[in-house]
Amino acid sequence: VQLQASGGGLVQPGGSLRLSCAYSGFTLDYGAIGWFRQAPGKEREGISCITATIGRQIYADSVKGRFTVSRDNAKNAVYLQMNNLKPEDTAIYYCATDQGPVVDGVVALTPQCLFTSRGQGTQVTVSS
């Protein structure tokens, strides 16, 4: 299972970023794929996922209405469009799935989104 996130950077409050994740080593025929983040000194936070079978999108309250997760099955890719970014969104963002072995614990967003495997993260910094 491999997941590679990209697209992070420095953005001003109110700005936007689009994260991309290319995945390989598994076929997402069931389960879910999505994103979690970890800010300095804080616990990991599951923020968004999309289910494989029906494409249901799930969001944490902290990002609902601002972030949008999407998937391109042909490219084995998942994206996170982040709008109206706030300083509290500053964190390392990880692409993750439940279709791999447990790497360093489980990050739970909902019972449908229990992330077990992740890739290397991408840093998002929101600052003026």
C-alpha positions in Angstrom: 0.0 0.0 0.0 1.5 3.3 -1.1 0.0 6.8 -0.8 1.8 9.9 -1.8 0.3 13.3 -0.9 1.3 16.6 -2.5 0.1 20.1 -2.9 0.8 21.6 0.5 2.3 25.1 1.0 2.0 28.5 2.6 -1.3 30.3 2.1 -2.9 33.4 3.6 -6.1 33.1 5.7 -9.1 32.9 3.4 -7.0 31.3 0.7 -7.3 28.0 -1.0 -5.2 24.9 -1.6 -5.8 21.6 -3.4 -4.1 18.5 -2.1 -3.6 15.5 -4.3 -2.9 11.9 -3.4 -1.7 9.2 -5.7 -2.3 5.6 -4.4 -1.1 2.2 -5.5 -0.8 -1.3 -4.2 -4.5 -1.8 -3.7 -7.7 -1.4 -5.5 -10.3 0.7 -3.9 -13.3 -1.6 -4.5 -14.5 -1.3 -1.0 -13.6 0.6 2.2 -12.6 4.2 2.1 -9.9 6.7 1.4 -9.4 10.2 2.7 -7.4 12.6 4.8 -6.3 13.2 8.3 -4.1 15.9 9.8 -1.8 16.5 12.7 -1.0 20.0 14.1 2.0 20.5 16.4 1.3 19.3 19.8 -2.2 18.0 18.9 -3.7 14.6 18.3 -4.3 13.3 14.8 -7.6 14.4 13.4 -9.6 12.6 10.7 -11.1 15.3 8.5 -12.5 13.8 5.4 -13.1 10.5 3.5 -14.9 9.2 0.5 -16.3 5.7 0.5 -15.4 3.3 -2.3 -18.8 1.7 -3.1 -21.1 4.7 -3.3 -18.7 7.6 -3.1 -20.2 9.0 0.0 -18.3 12.1 1.3 -17.8 12.4 5.0 -16.3 15.4 6.8 -15.3 16.5 10.3 -17.3 19.4 11.7 -14.1 21.5 11.7 -13.9 21.5 7.9 -17.4 20.9 6.8 -18.5 23.5 4.2 -14.9 24.5 3.4 -13.2 21.3 2.3 -14.3 19.0 -0.5 -13.0 15.5 -1.1 -13.1 13.9 -4.5 -11.8 10.8 -6.3 -10.5 9.9 -9.8 -10.8 6.2 -10.2 -9.0 6.2 -13.6 -6.0 7.9 -12.1 -6.0 6.1 -8.7 -6.1 9.5 -7.1 -7.9 11.4 -4.4 -8.1 15.1 -3.8 -8.9 17.6 -1.1 -10.0 21.0 -2.1 -9.5 23.4 0.8 -11.2 26.8 0.7 -11.5 29.6 3.2 -8.4 28.3 5.1 -7.9 29.4 8.6 -4.7 29.5 10.8 -6.0 26.6 12.8 -5.9 24.5 9.6 -2.1 24.6 9.8 -0.9 21.0 10.1 0.7 18.1 8.3 -1.9 16.5 6.0 -1.9 12.8 5.4 -3.6 10.7 2.7 -4.9 7.5 4.3 -7.0 4.5 3.7 -8.5 1.5 5.5 -7.3 -0.9 2.8 -3.8 -1.5 4.3 -2.2 -2.8 7.5 -2.1 -0.7 10.6 1.0 1.4 10.5 1.0 3.5 13.6 -2.5 3.2 15.0 -5.9 3.9 13.7 -7.3 7.3 13.0 -11.1 7.3 13.2 -13.3 9.8 11.5 -16.5 7.7 11.5 -17.2 3.9 11.6 -17.1 4.1 7.8 -13.7 5.8 7.8 -11.1 4.1 10.0 -7.7 5.0 8.6 -5.0 2.3 9.1 -2.4 3.1 6.5 -1.0 6.5 5.4 1.6 8.0 3.2 4.1 10.7 3.9 2.3 14.0 4.7 2.4 17.4 3.1 2.7 20.6 5.2 -0.1 23.2 5.0 0.6 26.5 6.7 -2.0 29.2 6.9 -0.5 32.5 8.0 -0.5 36.1 7.0 
